[in-house]
């Protein structure tokens, strides 16, 4: 992506920070650590997971609509090839590494893995990598809808119907069910500018989100499908509007750095953060403050450093952006939100 809107990196940085926090806290729960804080973890987990992945899909849809939409069907094969190289190749590489480490450290990690899990990756994605697996299939599906229907609002309604249809029918094929589930959020991003969601005051959206957040959690309707869609959309749009309209938030350096290296963080943070948690436990260190600093800090810093090194080291960069070295294109800077 040769041109980058100012708010995008910061919004992606905020979203990837939520991903790291969510996986870190779930790691503590799975390892039965800090059980005295179970209620706190549960509420934090609900809040983060209520909107952070829909937010990533919305940002992805915005980037696609702004920079990658196809003019005709002839562009489709190259478009898909590029997405395959930059999403599915890293998916197989890093998911296999993460599962391989679990196999080697059998008994030390929160969940096990087997060779079968690696062999079935083309059909059943594992760990956090379901996101880029799903994103690839959305990229296969959405351009066809765009070229055939040519009406963004009609497409959004169609995708909403497909999402609701999951209540009554689940095809049991992950590539299909995940597209049905998540393409709706992706397309909200595609119509962000057309519908001008950013004209809705972010403060209003945040207040509505917080009211829904408390209501859903207090009355234990976390698993209600319709409420989950509503809170996901409102929470995501509140964050998008904040980053689109508030320059002081866009300028937070931490978010900008995390956004710039969000793909590297996404691919590596679980390996690094969980690894450090295991090391500290082996050393007999259970202090929560220490774990938060070390687990989260390394899960962010190490991938960022690797991302920085990759800029000048092709032998590293090729694992994150294969198309850069296989295809010649003016839009080679692929990140997770694309």
Secondary structure, 3 states (H helix, E strand, C coil): CCCCCHHHHHHHHHHHHHHHHHHHHHHHHHCCCCHHHHHHHHHHHHHHHCCHHHHHHHHHHHHHHHHCCCCCHHHHHHHHHHHHHHHHHHHHHHHHHHHHHHHHCCCCCCCCCCHHHHHCCCCCCCHHHHHHHHHHHHHHHHHHHHHHHCCHHHHHHHHHHHHHHCCCCCCCCHHHHHHHHHHHHHHHHHCHHHHCHHHCCHHHHHHHHHHHHHHHHHCCCCCCHHHHHHHHHHHHHHHHHHHHHCHHHHCCHHHHHHHHCHHHHHHHHHHHHHHHHHHHHHCCCCCHHHHHHHHHHHHHHHHHHHHHHHCCCHHHHHHHCCHHHHCCCCCCCCCCCC
